[in-house]
């Protein structure tokens, strides 16, 4: 598989896995409005995943469809960020995970809108319209709950402290990231990190929440196919029908 195909597939995997995580909240949200909002974000992400994985399949040249890439790969063949596969936990965990990802996602798509690859730029331009809403919504909720009751503040801070270790991977460039940046296909991740950190710290300050200390240890490996145990359980549920009934379709 070409470098470009691998890179596009990474983008699709992030959207796909987070969409699956959010769909687990359907019918279980803390409030009806939030139940519907989370489901809508999940639907936005699955639509974006379809565009990325369809293009990845075309670049791969082996005739694999978006469905085959989604349902017929094992955990070590996925290249999503570790952050998006983390369990939903309580609602604070879900919201903080979403906020961290949304801010990164927005700035990544903003940069990809100027990609030297016309198809990538087109997908990014379509996706950023939805993600602009995602980041505004999650940031607003971080502020409301962080600066809310003593309990909501405590739970939000605990979630930030717990999930912060997964944010470094978003900006840890490997050989593939470097190659895509050199070709003008993708942005330089160090530039994105500055924007991400500024946006996140401003929101946390408004929410009366604390950012973890600079230089904190970070998890990594998801982009290289090294995942937590949580991804295996997620895929077992997501892929069950296709694995049990190969080739099944509506």
C-alpha beads as a LAMMPS data file, in Angstrom:
LAMMPS data file: protein, C-alpha beads

250 atoms
249 bonds

1 atom types
1 bond types

-500.0 500.0 xlo xhi
-500.0 500.0 ylo yhi
-500.0 500.0 zlo zhi

Masses

1 110.0

Atoms # bond

1 1 1 0.000 0.000 0.000
2 1 1 1.315 3.445 -0.884
3 1 1 2.187 6.028 1.737
4 1 1 -0.747 8.157 0.662
5 1 1 -3.181 5.236 0.971
6 1 1 -1.884 4.491 4.470
7 1 1 -2.220 8.117 5.482
8 1 1 -5.776 8.436 4.184
9 1 1 -6.705 5.207 5.912
10 1 1 -5.426 6.627 9.210
11 1 1 -7.792 9.547 8.855
12 1 1 -10.652 7.181 8.138
13 1 1 -9.808 4.954 11.085
14 1 1 -9.933 7.881 13.513
15 1 1 -13.411 8.883 12.361
16 1 1 -14.672 5.298 12.212
17 1 1 -13.541 4.232 15.685
18 1 1 -14.728 7.391 17.423
19 1 1 -18.064 7.115 15.636
20 1 1 -18.449 3.575 16.962
21 1 1 -17.605 4.720 20.475
22 1 1 -20.155 7.542 20.379
23 1 1 -22.850 5.247 18.987
24 1 1 -22.603 3.247 22.216
25 1 1 -24.297 6.198 23.952
26 1 1 -27.385 5.982 21.732
27 1 1 -30.394 5.691 24.027
28 1 1 -28.209 6.090 27.120
29 1 1 -27.290 9.788 27.101
30 1 1 -27.569 11.846 30.308
31 1 1 -30.302 13.968 28.705
32 1 1 -32.448 13.591 25.591
33 1 1 -30.800 16.541 23.878
34 1 1 -27.337 15.122 24.532
35 1 1 -28.422 11.673 23.391
36 1 1 -29.451 13.135 20.054
37 1 1 -26.389 15.379 19.785
38 1 1 -23.935 12.534 20.366
39 1 1 -25.745 10.372 17.837
40 1 1 -25.584 13.150 15.260
41 1 1 -21.845 13.606 15.818
42 1 1 -21.399 9.846 15.406
43 1 1 -23.300 9.989 12.118
44 1 1 -21.152 12.891 10.906
45 1 1 -18.009 10.925 11.692
46 1 1 -19.196 7.734 10.003
47 1 1 -19.945 9.765 6.880
48 1 1 -16.419 11.172 6.965
49 1 1 -14.967 7.706 7.566
50 1 1 -16.749 6.438 4.474
51 1 1 -15.191 9.142 2.304
52 1 1 -11.678 8.524 3.640
53 1 1 -11.872 4.725 3.478
54 1 1 -13.363 4.761 -0.008
55 1 1 -10.447 6.862 -1.211
56 1 1 -7.954 4.679 0.687
57 1 1 -9.353 1.616 -1.075
58 1 1 -8.988 3.298 -4.445
59 1 1 -5.398 4.295 -3.714
60 1 1 -4.602 0.786 -2.486
61 1 1 -5.696 -0.659 -5.829
62 1 1 -6.771 -4.052 -4.495
63 1 1 -10.484 -3.575 -4.999
64 1 1 -11.300 -3.323 -1.307
65 1 1 -14.372 -1.268 -0.486
66 1 1 -15.026 0.978 2.515
67 1 1 -16.981 -1.892 4.106
68 1 1 -14.147 -4.368 3.683
69 1 1 -11.651 -1.939 5.181
70 1 1 -13.981 -1.317 8.121
71 1 1 -15.124 -4.860 8.859
72 1 1 -12.412 -7.206 7.612
73 1 1 -9.289 -5.901 9.320
74 1 1 -7.928 -7.017 12.681
75 1 1 -6.939 -4.638 15.478
76 1 1 -3.252 -4.477 14.537
77 1 1 -4.244 -3.362 11.025
78 1 1 -6.026 -0.245 12.328
79 1 1 -4.021 2.961 12.638
80 1 1 -6.298 5.214 14.666
81 1 1 -5.132 7.374 17.544
82 1 1 -5.245 5.667 20.930
83 1 1 -7.424 8.506 22.209
84 1 1 -10.460 7.609 20.117
85 1 1 -10.567 3.974 21.204
86 1 1 -10.646 4.759 24.918
87 1 1 -13.874 3.612 26.637
88 1 1 -16.733 6.054 27.073
89 1 1 -16.448 5.834 30.864
90 1 1 -18.638 8.442 32.516
91 1 1 -19.992 11.416 30.590
92 1 1 -17.057 13.604 31.597
93 1 1 -14.669 11.065 30.061
94 1 1 -16.641 11.039 26.811
95 1 1 -16.833 14.815 26.666
96 1 1 -13.143 15.433 27.372
97 1 1 -12.119 12.786 24.824
98 1 1 -14.381 14.462 22.287
99 1 1 -13.085 17.950 23.028
100 1 1 -9.432 16.959 22.725
101 1 1 -10.130 15.184 19.441
102 1 1 -12.447 17.851 18.011
103 1 1 -9.873 20.628 18.411
104 1 1 -7.173 18.497 16.765
105 1 1 -9.602 17.387 14.068
106 1 1 -10.590 20.946 13.204
107 1 1 -7.039 22.201 12.778
108 1 1 -6.043 19.063 10.865
109 1 1 -8.929 19.448 8.417
110 1 1 -8.272 23.173 8.104
111 1 1 -4.742 22.358 6.955
112 1 1 -5.861 19.490 4.708
113 1 1 -8.188 21.865 2.855
114 1 1 -4.983 23.133 1.196
115 1 1 -3.586 19.663 0.476
116 1 1 -1.734 19.141 -2.794
117 1 1 -4.028 16.135 -3.309
118 1 1 -7.307 17.459 -4.703
119 1 1 -9.382 14.551 -3.359
120 1 1 -8.043 14.962 0.175
121 1 1 -8.701 18.692 0.028
122 1 1 -12.263 18.035 -1.173
123 1 1 -13.027 15.596 1.646
124 1 1 -11.519 17.982 4.204
125 1 1 -13.607 20.880 2.905
126 1 1 -16.786 18.825 3.257
127 1 1 -15.865 17.510 6.700
128 1 1 -14.755 20.757 8.300
129 1 1 -18.256 22.188 8.033
130 1 1 -19.460 19.487 10.442
131 1 1 -16.383 19.564 12.643
132 1 1 -16.722 23.322 13.140
133 1 1 -19.965 22.534 14.956
134 1 1 -18.398 19.600 16.822
135 1 1 -15.598 21.671 18.341
136 1 1 -17.902 24.557 19.235
137 1 1 -20.322 22.191 20.965
138 1 1 -17.736 20.213 22.934
139 1 1 -15.862 23.355 24.024
140 1 1 -19.093 24.935 25.244
141 1 1 -19.923 21.862 27.325
142 1 1 -16.414 21.734 28.790
143 1 1 -16.890 25.308 30.015
144 1 1 -20.403 24.705 31.320
145 1 1 -19.463 21.589 33.294
146 1 1 -16.016 22.748 34.376
147 1 1 -17.464 25.956 35.774
148 1 1 -20.610 24.231 37.021
149 1 1 -21.150 22.377 40.272
150 1 1 -18.386 21.126 42.530
151 1 1 -19.118 17.591 41.358
152 1 1 -19.099 18.398 37.622
153 1 1 -15.872 20.385 38.062
154 1 1 -14.206 17.503 39.907
155 1 1 -15.277 14.918 37.333
156 1 1 -14.112 17.043 34.407
157 1 1 -10.704 17.619 35.995
158 1 1 -10.300 13.909 36.683
159 1 1 -11.116 13.112 33.055
160 1 1 -8.632 15.708 31.777
161 1 1 -5.902 14.281 33.994
162 1 1 -6.733 10.739 32.879
163 1 1 -6.916 11.348 29.114
164 1 1 -4.167 13.936 28.677
165 1 1 -1.587 11.185 28.148
166 1 1 -3.272 10.255 24.865
167 1 1 -3.035 13.717 23.322
168 1 1 0.678 13.689 22.544
169 1 1 0.272 11.035 19.855
170 1 1 -1.729 13.473 17.748
171 1 1 1.443 15.510 17.216
172 1 1 4.114 12.797 17.287
173 1 1 5.202 12.724 13.660
174 1 1 6.497 9.421 12.292
175 1 1 8.041 8.652 8.898
176 1 1 4.624 8.602 7.214
177 1 1 3.621 11.987 8.625
178 1 1 6.972 13.424 7.519
179 1 1 6.630 12.027 3.999
180 1 1 3.128 13.435 3.603
181 1 1 4.239 16.822 4.888
182 1 1 7.210 16.911 2.525
183 1 1 4.879 16.264 -0.423
184 1 1 2.450 18.992 0.616
185 1 1 -0.286 16.424 1.194
186 1 1 -0.519 16.908 4.955
187 1 1 0.539 19.612 7.430
188 1 1 3.523 19.753 9.728
189 1 1 2.238 18.427 13.048
190 1 1 4.343 20.738 15.204
191 1 1 2.450 23.714 13.806
192 1 1 -0.863 22.073 14.650
193 1 1 0.252 21.400 18.204
194 1 1 0.725 25.082 18.964
195 1 1 -2.772 25.908 17.705
196 1 1 -4.307 22.952 19.550
197 1 1 -2.641 23.771 22.843
198 1 1 -3.629 27.430 22.703
199 1 1 -7.279 26.626 21.954
200 1 1 -7.474 23.911 24.622
201 1 1 -5.791 25.972 27.321
202 1 1 -8.057 28.954 26.663
203 1 1 -11.161 26.777 26.996
204 1 1 -9.885 25.077 30.133
205 1 1 -9.043 28.418 31.726
206 1 1 -12.563 29.677 31.041
207 1 1 -13.886 26.438 32.533
208 1 1 -11.738 26.971 35.684
209 1 1 -9.966 23.692 34.886
210 1 1 -6.229 23.010 34.988
211 1 1 -4.061 21.774 32.118
212 1 1 -1.652 19.008 33.167
213 1 1 1.980 19.985 33.567
214 1 1 4.015 20.553 30.414
215 1 1 6.241 17.659 29.485
216 1 1 3.875 15.021 30.864
217 1 1 4.533 11.466 29.652
218 1 1 2.494 10.480 26.602
219 1 1 1.164 7.210 25.224
220 1 1 1.850 6.289 21.600
221 1 1 1.601 3.423 19.143
222 1 1 -1.918 3.630 17.751
223 1 1 -0.793 5.104 14.452
224 1 1 1.578 2.157 14.073
225 1 1 -1.073 -0.469 14.867
226 1 1 -0.178 -0.955 18.543
227 1 1 -3.410 -0.597 20.455
228 1 1 -4.925 -0.908 23.886
229 1 1 -7.081 -3.923 24.702
230 1 1 -10.131 -1.719 24.268
231 1 1 -9.942 -1.700 20.476
232 1 1 -10.282 -5.478 20.279
233 1 1 -13.544 -5.423 22.219
234 1 1 -14.847 -2.520 20.139
235 1 1 -14.089 -4.331 16.869
236 1 1 -15.615 -7.578 18.127
237 1 1 -18.939 -5.790 18.458
238 1 1 -18.630 -3.589 15.370
239 1 1 -17.534 -6.388 13.049
240 1 1 -19.688 -9.232 14.402
241 1 1 -22.313 -9.357 11.658
242 1 1 -19.833 -9.322 8.782
243 1 1 -17.606 -11.881 10.479
244 1 1 -20.505 -14.185 11.338
245 1 1 -22.172 -13.883 7.934
246 1 1 -19.417 -13.155 5.394
247 1 1 -20.577 -11.061 2.496
248 1 1 -23.936 -10.268 4.086
249 1 1 -25.637 -7.150 2.715
250 1 1 -28.980 -5.420 2.986

Bonds

1 1 1 2
2 1 2 3
3 1 3 4
4 1 4 5
5 1 5 6
6 1 6 7
7 1 7 8
8 1 8 9
9 1 9 10
10 1 10 11
11 1 11 12
12 1 12 13
13 1 13 14
14 1 14 15
15 1 15 16
16 1 16 17
17 1 17 18
18 1 18 19
19 1 19 20
20 1 20 21
21 1 21 22
22 1 22 23
23 1 23 24
24 1 24 25
25 1 25 26
26 1 26 27
27 1 27 28
28 1 28 29
29 1 29 30
30 1 30 31
31 1 31 32
32 1 32 33
33 1 33 34
34 1 34 35
35 1 35 36
36 1 36 37
37 1 37 38
38 1 38 39
39 1 39 40
40 1 40 41
41 1 41 42
42 1 42 43
43 1 43 44
44 1 44 45
45 1 45 46
46 1 46 47
47 1 47 48
48 1 48 49
49 1 49 50
50 1 50 51
51 1 51 52
52 1 52 53
53 1 53 54
54 1 54 55
55 1 55 56
56 1 56 57
57 1 57 58
58 1 58 59
59 1 59 60
60 1 60 61
61 1 61 62
62 1 62 63
63 1 63 64
64 1 64 65
65 1 65 66
66 1 66 67
67 1 67 68
68 1 68 69
69 1 69 70
70 1 70 71
71 1 71 72
72 1 72 73
73 1 73 74
74 1 74 75
75 1 75 76
76 1 76 77
77 1 77 78
78 1 78 79
79 1 79 80
80 1 80 81
81 1 81 82
82 1 82 83
83 1 83 84
84 1 84 85
85 1 85 86
86 1 86 87
87 1 87 88
88 1 88 89
89 1 89 90
90 1 90 91
91 1 91 92
92 1 92 93
93 1 93 94
94 1 94 95
95 1 95 96
96 1 96 97
97 1 97 98
98 1 98 99
99 1 99 100
100 1 100 101
101 1 101 102
102 1 102 103
103 1 103 104
104 1 104 105
105 1 105 106
106 1 106 107
107 1 107 108
108 1 108 109
109 1 109 110
110 1 110 111
111 1 111 112
112 1 112 113
113 1 113 114
114 1 114 115
115 1 115 116
116 1 116 117
117 1 117 118
118 1 118 119
119 1 119 120
120 1 120 121
121 1 121 122
122 1 122 123
123 1 123 124
124 1 124 125
125 1 125 126
126 1 126 127
127 1 127 128
128 1 128 129
129 1 129 130
130 1 130 131
131 1 131 132
132 1 132 133
133 1 133 134
134 1 134 135
135 1 135 136
136 1 136 137
137 1 137 138
138 1 138 139
139 1 139 140
140 1 140 141
141 1 141 142
142 1 142 143
143 1 143 144
144 1 144 145
145 1 145 146
146 1 146 147
147 1 147 148
148 1 148 149
149 1 149 150
150 1 150 151
151 1 151 152
152 1 152 153
153 1 153 154
154 1 154 155
155 1 155 156
156 1 156 157
157 1 157 158
158 1 158 159
159 1 159 160
160 1 160 161
161 1 161 162
162 1 162 163
163 1 163 164
164 1 164 165
165 1 165 166
166 1 166 167
167 1 167 168
168 1 168 169
169 1 169 170
170 1 170 171
171 1 171 172
172 1 172 173
173 1 173 174
174 1 174 175
175 1 175 176
176 1 176 177
177 1 177 178
178 1 178 179
179 1 179 180
180 1 180 181
181 1 181 182
182 1 182 183
183 1 183 184
184 1 184 185
185 1 185 186
186 1 186 187
187 1 187 188
188 1 188 189
189 1 189 190
190 1 190 191
191 1 191 192
192 1 192 193
193 1 193 194
194 1 194 195
195 1 195 196
196 1 196 197
197 1 197 198
198 1 198 199
199 1 199 200
200 1 200 201
201 1 201 202
202 1 202 203
203 1 203 204
204 1 204 205
205 1 205 206
206 1 206 207
207 1 207 208
208 1 208 209
209 1 209 210
210 1 210 211
211 1 211 212
212 1 212 213
213 1 213 214
214 1 214 215
215 1 215 216
216 1 216 217
217 1 217 218
218 1 218 219
219 1 219 220
220 1 220 221
221 1 221 222
222 1 222 223
223 1 223 224
224 1 224 225
225 1 225 226
226 1 226 227
227 1 227 228
228 1 228 229
229 1 229 230
230 1 230 231
231 1 231 232
232 1 232 233
233 1 233 234
234 1 234 235
235 1 235 236
236 1 236 237
237 1 237 238
238 1 238 239
239 1 239 240
240 1 240 241
241 1 241 242
242 1 242 243
243 1 243 244
244 1 244 245
245 1 245 246
246 1 246 247
247 1 247 248
248 1 248 249
249 1 249 250
